[in-house]
Amino acid sequence: KGCPEGMRPRMNAKGDGKGLAQALEPKAAGGMMQPSPQQATAFPKALAVPSDASSFEQILEQNQRILDEQQRALQEMKAKSDAEEKRLKAQQDAEEKKQREEELRQQAEVLRREARLKAQEEAEEQKRKNEEMRQQAESFRRQQAELRKLEEEAKREAVEAEALQFQADLSDMLVAAERENEAMSKAVEPILDDAKRRGLADEALVKAFVEDFEPLRSKLTDTLKDINAFMTGKHKAISGINEECRKTAASLMQRISRLERGLSNAVGRASAHRLAALGRLEAEAKRQATIAEAKRQEELFKKYDSDDDGLLLEHDIILLCREEYDFELQPARLSAIKKSECYKHKDGVEYEKFAMLRKLIDIAKAEVLARQRQEEMAKRKKNAVAQMAVIDKNFKTASEFLPGIDGEVVKAERRSLPLNMVLTHKIFLANDVEAAISEVDTATEAARDFIAAVQEQMQNLGAEVAKQEPLEAEAQALIARHQKLVGFKLTAWHTRLAKAEGVSKALKGKIELQQRKEALMKLANAL
């Protein structure tokens, strides 16, 4: 027990313990090997062999203890052997690992040398390529620079050609404008030249301005406008690039400026002379009108001087007011005229005081006109009051229908309320619904009739009065207020009736659809 297999002692068949002794005896060559010195020292003394059977059990126990000690010694030796083996294996693994690491390091070094060589080769290749690309780029830049130079030269040539073309067109326009300016200068010369202007009458000067100068001025103005329109946005293009082209453009601009300044100067001076001539003509016209009016007043005085004594008497003044001023002179105003300074000294109006008489007559006519306006306003006010009374009466009659309209509208709304609930049902009795729809339609038609009657009466509020005489402004404003007030109510009733009619119409469509479905079902069943 506890002894390794092959070393365990066994009893022989006789049980005398000889088998155990034999097992413990060393064998010859080919048998069990002799223990090593270390093993010999590890083992205890040789097992005791019993001399007789009585002490066999004691010897067996002793031998068993010896075997246990030997087993422990073997286990310790095995453990040490395993540890040594592990140590040797670990040492061998470390050496192998170190060898592998050395091999890997050598391989890595080789790879690094190869990588450095490859990198150097690639760098040299990249450097060569970069040099080639730099040379190509430099060549491309030179080509681009040459191309840009050619393009710039072509552009400069195009700009110069365009500038020359614009300058040629502008020069042609300026030549035409200068010819027109020369013609205008000749036309305005009689007006601007002092010596020639003195020999012209004012009418001739105004005529020369209007008929000779103004058309040429207008034509030159239009030409300069065309030139400015042509120049818009082209100042830089016309100037060009080279110095000669710019000088030509500057010369053209100066010609335009001279033309504009010359036109402005000629127009200003000619207009001043024209205004002066017109002022003189107007003053002369006023003088002539004053002379003519004085002559007309003298003739008027002589016309109504019935006895040719140089005085206008009472009956002459009354006739003058009736025929010339179209009004009848009132006795009170006539009495005031007779007491005035122009009449009382000589019991009549002499020609030197005829102007004062005319002023008094104008005052008298203004009083008559003011009185007439007051009378007309009073009459209009009276008419307006009467017209407004008739309108209020007609409005009161029309307003009597309003409660009936409201009642019919409420009736239509109440009868349409149940129909709103029917609209949400898929199945309903058509006969019952048709009766309710008929009641709603009757109520809405009655309300519509009332509304139409009221609308007609509201439109004819002032018709009766308008047949006799035109409506006054106050009466028209009253009609507008009544119509606006009733119009709001009628609009609200129309809206409420439209809702009830909408429910009725929707149900009619639903009933019609249901009836068509029933007819189709009957036809399908019959088939």
C-alpha positions in Angstrom: 0.0 0.0 0.0 1.4 3.3 -1.0 4.3 1.7 -2.9 4.6 2.2 -6.6 3.7 -0.5 -9.0 6.6 -2.9 -9.5 8.1 -2.1 -6.1 5.2 -3.4 -4.0 6.3 -6.6 -2.0 4.3 -9.7 -2.3 3.8 -12.8 -0.2 4.5 -16.2 -1.7 2.0 -18.9 -1.8 3.1 -20.2 1.6 2.8 -16.9 3.2 6.1 -17.0 4.8 7.3 -13.7 3.7 10.0 -15.0 1.4 8.3 -13.3 -1.5 8.8 -10.0 0.2 12.4 -10.7 0.8 12.9 -11.8 -2.7 11.2 -8.7 -4.0 13.5 -6.5 -1.9 16.7 -8.3 -2.9 18.7 -6.7 -5.7 18.4 -8.5 -9.0 21.1 -9.5 -11.3 21.8 -8.0 -14.7 18.6 -7.7 -16.6 16.6 -7.3 -13.4 16.1 -4.2 -11.1 18.9 -1.6 -11.3 21.0 -0.8 -8.3 20.0 2.5 -6.6 22.2 5.5 -7.0 24.1 6.9 -4.1 21.5 9.6 -3.6 18.7 7.1 -3.7 20.6 4.9 -1.3 20.9 7.7 1.2 17.3 8.6 0.7 16.0 5.2 1.5 15.9 3.9 5.1 17.4 0.7 6.2 16.4 -2.6 4.6 13.1 -4.0 5.4 13.1 -6.4 8.3 12.4 -10.0 7.4 10.3 -11.8 10.0 11.8 -14.8 11.6 8.5 -16.4 12.4 4.9 -15.9 11.7 4.0 -14.5 15.1 5.8 -11.2 14.6 4.8 -11.0 10.9 2.2 -8.3 11.5 4.6 -6.1 13.4 7.2 -6.5 10.8 4.7 -5.8 8.1 3.6 -2.6 9.8 7.3 -1.6 10.1 7.9 -2.5 6.6 4.8 -0.5 5.6 6.2 2.5 7.4 9.5 2.1 5.7 7.7 1.8 2.3 5.7 5.0 3.1 8.9 6.8 3.8 10.4 5.5 0.7 7.3 6.5 -1.2 7.5 10.1 0.2 11.2 10.1 -0.7 10.4 9.0 -4.2 7.7 11.7 -4.5 10.2 14.3 -3.3 12.8 13.1 -5.7 10.2 13.2 -8.5 9.1 16.7 -7.5 12.8 17.8 -7.5 13.2 16.0 -10.8 10.1 17.7 -12.3 11.3 21.1 -11.0 14.8 20.5 -12.5 13.2 19.3 -15.7 11.0 22.5 -15.7 14.0 24.6 -15.0 15.9 23.0 -17.8 12.9 23.3 -20.1 12.5 26.9 -19.1 16.2 27.6 -19.6 16.0 25.8 -23.0 12.8 27.8 -23.9 14.6 31.0 -22.9 17.6 30.1 -25.0 15.3 29.2 -27.9 13.3 32.4 -27.4 16.5 34.4 -27.2 17.7 32.6 -30.4 14.4 33.3 -32.1 14.6 37.0 -31.0 18.1 37.2 -32.3 16.9 35.6 -35.6 14.0 38.1 -35.7 16.3 41.0 -34.9 18.6 39.9 -37.6 15.6 39.5 -40.0 14.4 43.0 -38.9 17.8 44.4 -39.5 17.8 42.9 -42.9 14.3 44.2 -43.6 15.4 47.7 -42.3 18.4 47.7 -44.6 16.2 46.6 -47.5 13.6 49.2 -46.5 16.3 51.9 -46.3 17.6 50.9 -49.7 14.1 50.8 -51.1 13.3 54.1 -49.6 16.5 55.6 -51.0 15.7 54.2 -54.4 12.1 55.5 -54.2 13.3 58.9 -53.0 15.7 59.0 -55.8 13.0 58.0 -58.2 10.6 60.5 -56.7 13.3 63.1 -56.9 13.8 62.3 -60.5 10.0 62.4 -61.2 9.7 65.7 -59.2 12.5 67.1 -61.3 10.8 66.0 -64.5 7.4 67.4 -63.2 9.2 70.7 -62.3 10.7 70.9 -65.7 7.3 70.1 -67.2 5.6 72.7 -65.0 8.2 75.3 -65.8 7.7 74.5 -69.5 3.9 74.8 -69.0 4.3 78.1 -67.2 6.4 79.5 -70.0 3.8 78.3 -72.5 1.0 79.8 -70.4 2.9 83.1 -70.0 3.5 83.2 -73.8 -0.2 82.3 -74.3 -1.3 85.0 -71.9 1.0 87.5 -73.6 -0.6 86.6 -76.9 -4.1 86.8 -75.4 -3.3 90.2 -73.9 -1.9 91.4 -77.2 -5.0 90.1 -79.0 -7.2 91.7 -76.3 -5.3 95.0 -76.6 -5.8 94.9 -80.3 -9.5 94.1 -79.9 -9.9 96.9 -77.3 -8.1 99.3 -79.7 -10.2 98.2 -82.6 -13.4 98.5 -80.5 -12.3 102.0 -79.3 -11.5 103.1 -82.8 -14.9 101.9 -84.0 -16.6 103.7 -81.1 -14.6 106.8 -81.8 -15.5 106.7 -85.5 -19.2 106.3 -84.7 -19.0 109.1 -82.1 -17.2 111.3 -84.5 -19.9 110.9 -87.1 -22.5 111.8 -84.5 -20.5 114.8 -83.4 -20.1 116.0 -87.0 -23.9 115.9 -87.4 -24.4 117.6 -84.1 -21.9 120.3 -85.0 -23.7 121.0 -88.3 -27.0 121.3 -86.4 -25.2 123.6 -83.9 -24.0 125.8 -86.7 -27.5 126.0 -88.2 -28.9 126.8 -84.7 -26.3 129.5 -84.2 -27.3 131.1 -87.5 -30.9 130.9 -86.5 -30.4 132.4 -83.1 -28.0 135.2 -84.3 -30.7 137.8 -84.9 -31.9 137.2 -81.3 -28.5 137.3 -79.6 -26.8 140.0 -81.7 -27.6 143.4 -80.2 -27.4 145.3 -83.5 -29.7 142.9 -85.3 -32.1 142.5 -82.3 -32.7 146.3 -82.3 -34.1 146.1 -85.7 -36.6 143.3 -84.8 -40.0 144.0 -83.4 -41.0 142.0 -80.3 -43.4 139.9 -82.3 -40.7 139.1 -84.9 -38.3 138.2 -82.1 -40.8 135.8 -80.5 -41.7 134.3 -83.9 -38.0 133.8 -84.7 -37.5 132.1 -81.4 -40.5 129.8 -81.8 -40.3 129.1 -85.5 -36.5 129.3 -86.3 -34.6 128.7 -83.1 -36.8 126.3 -81.1 -37.0 123.4 -83.8 -33.2 123.5 -84.3 -32.6 123.6 -80.5 -34.9 120.6 -80.0 -33.2 118.7 -82.8 -29.7 119.5 -81.4 -30.9 118.5 -77.9 -32.2 115.1 -79.2 -28.9 114.6 -81.0 -26.9 115.3 -77.8 -29.2 112.9 -75.9 -28.5 110.2 -78.5 -24.7 110.9 -78.1 -25.0 110.6 -74.3 -27.0 107.5 -74.7 -24.4 106.1 -77.0 -21.7 107.0 -74.5 -23.5 105.4 -71.5 -21.2 102.6 -70.2 -18.7 103.1 -73.0 -16.4 105.8 -71.6 -13.6 103.3 -70.8 -14.1 101.4 -74.1 -13.9 104.6 -76.1 -10.7 105.7 -74.3 -8.9 102.6 -75.4 -5.4 101.7 -74.1 -2.6 103.5 -75.9 -1.9 107.1 -75.5 -2.9 108.2 -79.0 -6.3 106.6 -78.6 -6.8 108.3 -75.3 -5.9 111.7 -76.7 -8.5 111.2 -79.5 -11.1 110.2 -77.0 -10.3 113.3 -74.9 -10.7 115.5 -78.0 -14.1 113.9 -78.7 -15.2 114.6 -75.1 -14.1 118.2 -75.4 -16.2 118.6 -78.5 -19.2 117.2 -76.7 -18.7 119.6 -73.8 -18.3 122.6 -76.2 -21.6 121.6 -77.9 -23.4 121.3 -74.6 -22.1 124.5 -73.2 -22.9 126.3 -76.5 -26.4 125.0 -76.5 -27.0 125.9 -72.8 -25.6 129.4 -73.4 -27.6 130.0 -76.5 -30.8 128.7 -74.9 -30.3 130.8 -71.8 -29.6 134.0 -73.6 -32.3 133.5 -76.3 -34.9 132.6 -73.6 -34.0 135.7 -71.6 -34.6 137.9 -74.7 -37.8 136.0 -75.5 -39.1 136.5 -72.0 -38.3 140.2 -72.2 -40.1 140.5 -75.5 -43.1 138.5 -74.1 -43.2 140.8 -71.1 -43.2 143.9 -73.4 -45.9 142.3 -75.6 -47.9 141.4 -72.6 -47.6 144.9 -71.2 -48.6 146.3 -74.5 -51.5 143.8 -74.7 -52.7 144.9 -71.2 -52.4 148.6 -72.3 -54.4 147.9 -75.4 -56.9 145.9 -73.4 -57.2 148.8 -70.9 -57.7 151.2 -73.8 -60.3 148.9 -75.4 -62.1 148.4 -72.0 -62.1 152.2 -71.5 -63.5 152.6 -75.0 -66.1 149.9 -74.3 -67.1 151.5 -71.0 -67.4 154.9 -72.7 -69.6 153.3 -75.4 -71.6 151.5 -72.7 -72.1 154.9 -70.9 -73.2 156.6 -74.1 -75.6 153.6 -74.8 -77.5 154.1 -71.5 -77.3 157.9 -71.5 -80.8 158.2 -72.9 -80.9 162.0 -73.2 -77.2 162.4 -74.2 -76.6 164.9 -71.4 -73.5 163.2 -70.1 -75.3 161.8 -67.0 -76.9 158.5 -66.2 -80.2 159.1 -64.4 -82.3 156.8 -62.2 -84.1 155.0 -65.1 -80.8 154.7 -67.0 -79.2 152.9 -64.0 -82.2 150.5 -63.7 -82.0 149.6 -67.4 -78.2 149.1 -67.2 -78.6 146.6 -64.3 -81.4 144.8 -66.1 -79.6 144.4 -69.5 -75.9 144.3 -68.7 -75.9 142.8 -65.2 -79.0 140.6 -65.6 -80.7 141.5 -62.3 -83.4 143.9 -61.1 -82.1 146.7 -59.0 -84.0 146.9 -55.7 -85.4 150.3 -54.6 -83.4 150.3 -51.4 -80.1 149.8 -53.3 -81.1 152.4 -55.9 -81.8 154.8 -53.1 -78.3 154.1 -51.7 -76.7 154.7 -55.1 -78.6 158.1 -55.4 -77.1 159.1 -52.0 -73.6 158.1 -53.0 -70.8 160.4 -54.1 -71.1 159.5 -57.7 -74.7 160.5 -58.0 -75.8 163.1 -55.5 -73.8 166.1 -56.6 -75.3 166.3 -60.1 -78.4 164.2 -59.7 -76.8 161.7 -62.0 -73.6 159.8 -62.7 -71.1 161.4 -65.0 -68.6 159.4 -67.0 -65.7 160.2 -64.7 -67.6 158.4 -61.9 -69.0 155.6 -64.0 -66.4 153.2 -62.5 -67.7 153.9 -59.0 -71.2 153.2 -60.2 -70.1 149.9 -61.6 -68.7 148.9 -58.2 -71.9 149.8 -56.5 -73.8 147.8 -59.0 -71.5 144.8 -58.4 -72.2 145.1 -54.7 -76.0 145.2 -55.3 -75.8 142.1 -57.6 -73.8 140.2 -55.0 -76.5 141.0 -52.4 -79.1 139.8 -54.8 -77.2 136.6 -55.5 -76.6 136.0 -51.8 -80.3 136.5 -51.1 -81.2 134.1 -53.9 -78.8 131.5 -52.5 -80.3 131.8 -49.0 -83.8 131.4 -50.5 -82.7 128.4 -52.4 -81.1 126.9 -49.3 -84.2 127.5 -47.3 -86.3 125.9 -50.0 -83.9 122.9 -50.2 -84.0 122.5 -46.4 -87.8 122.6 -46.5 -87.9 120.1 -49.3 -85.3 117.9 -47.5 -87.5 117.8 -44.4 -90.5 116.8 -46.4 -88.6 114.2 -48.3 -87.1 112.8 -45.1 -90.6 112.5 -43.6 -91.8 110.5 -46.6 -88.7 108.3 -46.5 -89.1 107.6 -42.7 -92.7 106.7 -43.3 -91.7 104.3 -46.1 -88.9 102.8 -43.9 -91.4 102.3 -41.0 -93.7 100.4 -43.4 -90.8 98.3 -44.7 -89.6 97.6 -41.1 -92.9 95.9 -40.3 -91.8 92.9 -42.3 -88.6 92.4 -40.3 -90.1 90.5 -37.4 -91.9 88.2 -39.8 -88.6 87.5 -41.6 -86.8 86.7 -38.3 -89.6 84.3 -37.4 -89.5 82.5 -40.7 -85.7 82.2 -40.4 -85.9 80.8 -36.9 -88.6 78.3 -38.0 -86.4 77.2 -40.9 -83.4 76.7 -38.5 -85.4 74.8 -36.0 -86.8 72.4 -38.6 -83.3 71.9 -40.1 -81.7 70.9 -36.8 -83.1 67.3 -36.8 -81.9 67.0 -40.4 -78.3 67.7 -39.3 -78.5 64.5 -37.2 -79.9 62.5 -40.1 -76.9 63.4 -42.2 -74.6 61.4 -39.9 -76.7 58.2 -40.3 -76.1 55.7 -43.1 -79.7 54.3 -43.0 -82.8 56.3 -42.5 -86.5 56.4 -43.7 -86.7 58.5 -46.8 -90.4 59.3 -46.4 -90.0 60.8 -43.0 -86.9 62.8 -44.1 -88.6 64.1 -47.2 -91.5 65.5 -45.1 -89.0 67.3 -42.9 -87.1 68.6 -45.9 -90.4 69.9 -47.4 -91.1 71.8 -44.2 -87.6 73.4 -44.2 -88.0 74.4 -47.9 -91.3 76.0 -47.2 -89.9 78.0 -44.3 -86.9 79.1 -46.3 -89.0 80.1 -49.3 -91.3 82.2 -47.1 -88.4 83.9 -45.5 -86.8 84.6 -49.0 -90.1 86.1 -50.1 -90.3 88.4 -47.1 -86.6 89.4 -47.7 -87.3 90.2 -51.4 -90.3 92.3 -50.4 -88.2 94.3 -47.9 -85.4 94.7 -50.4 -87.8 96.1 -53.0 -89.3 98.5 -50.5 -85.8 99.6 -49.3 -84.8 100.3 -52.9 -87.9 102.5 -53.4 -87.7 104.5 -50.2 -87.4 107.7 -52.1 -88.9 106.7 -55.5 -92.2 108.5 -54.8 -90.4 111.8 -53.9 -87.9 111.5 -56.7 -90.7 111.4 -59.3 -91.7 115.0 -58.3 -88.3 116.6 -57.7 -84.7 115.5 -57.2 -83.8 114.2 -53.8 -81.9 116.5 -51.6 -78.5 115.5 -50.2 -79.9 115.0 -46.7 -82.7 112.7 -48.0 -80.1 110.7 -50.0 -77.9 110.3 -46.8 -81.0 109.2 -44.8 -81.8 106.5 -47.4 -78.2 105.3 -47.4 -78.3 105.0 -43.5 -81.6 103.0 -43.6 -80.4 100.8 -46.4 -77.1 100.1 -44.6 -78.9 99.3 -41.3 -81.4 96.9 -42.9 -78.7 95.5 -45.2 -76.7 94.1 -42.3 -79.8 92.3 -41.0 -80.8 90.9 -44.4 -77.2 89.7 -45.0 -77.3 87.8 -41.6 -80.6 86.3 -42.5 -79.4 85.2 -45.9 -76.4 83.5 -44.2 -78.6 81.6 -41.8 -81.0 80.5 -44.5 -78.1 79.3 -46.6 -77.1 77.0 -43.8 -80.6 75.5 -43.5 -80.9 75.2 -47.3 -77.5 73.5 -47.4 -78.7 70.8 -45.0 -81.8 70.3 -47.0 -79.9 70.1 -50.3 -77.4 67.6 -48.8 -80.2 65.4 -47.6 -82.0 65.5 -51.0 -78.8 64.3 -52.6 -78.4 61.5 -50.0 -82.1 60.4 -50.5 -81.6 60.4 -54.3 -78.4 58.3 -53.9 -80.2 55.9 -51.6 -83.1 55.5 -54.0 -80.8 54.8 -56.8 -79.1 52.1 -54.7 -82.4 50.5 -53.9 -83.4 50.5 -57.5 -80.1 48.9 -58.5 -80.6 46.2 -55.7 -84.1 45.5 -57.0 -82.8 45.1 -60.5 -80.0 42.9 -59.3 -82.4 40.7 -57.4 -84.7 40.5 -60.4 -81.8 39.3 -62.5 
